[in-house]
Amino acid sequence: MPLKSIVQWLAIPALILVLIASVWLLPRWLQAPPPADQLRADHCDLGLGPCRVELGAHSLELELAPRQVRALEPLEFRVRTTGMDTQAVSIRLEGKEMYMGINEVQLQPVTSDPGLWRGTGELAICSTGEMVWQARVQVTGQSDSLDVLFEFSAR
């Protein structure tokens, strides 16, 4: 078999493999990397209770109610900040593996409990049944800010 025929015979499967790999990897390549100053709340299950992240003198705690999160049901977010003069708190909800649209919740301060912020949101329904969500909590202070990523599951 001539070399030209062998190269042509191998080129088609190689091209197919490249196309399959790019379709599978393209969404990962296009995802924006997390900001350099973003913290992750690793090894914490919001279904069991509040999750806390500490950075020097600053700390942020997120709690969900109810703890067993379900799509299309009201979900209360409670954020407690310590060590900073918090001016605003927002949460951006994103599907970890699937784009679920823009869903942002602005939290309001609880006047009777300094440092506590509350807001209510709702998760979109996912056709796969259970889904991992990311809650990007953004806290803006008078002189500094925090950006913390929490993950949780919802049905």
Steps between C-alpha positions, in 0.01 A plus 500: 500500500651834398584752773253753362211253541603419858512870591157559344358194677631623839401864446125439511492322841746758639276783381196333657686461832602867495141607434363281780766623744436865415122465542557335838771743618380826343260592786783452751738712294245780466423518872650809653756420768401607849630841601839489671353647818207257517489257792341156490313345790634148455400197704177650627145371455234773512242222535639429848538857623672835447835516319766746612806643323764700682760729351711674761273724707209457255254214501187414306239239584223379269192308609206375293144446617362247448815289504355245258494724192242441229456677168207742459456535877587814699852483639621737770865601500658623823847653486688610810811713462749585772804721501386739228266793451261328258316729260338246265459123461386318187489137395529383142363149446655294220473140391840334539476278192215667311414859419171581674463868418573806709370475855615761750364570847561830679507452876375756751652574839317378810490813713452313827811282439806692369700300248204284394355534150198316356343446163266259326544340160395200301691247293404407146392143440747261341389215278766265641339482845787595731745776424803664658464875536758766576414798716745786442467721805630850435545725800590864450640692794591861541870431440515135387298217349468122503400260225432145625376197307279242675363182342181313587263246349134544416228270369 
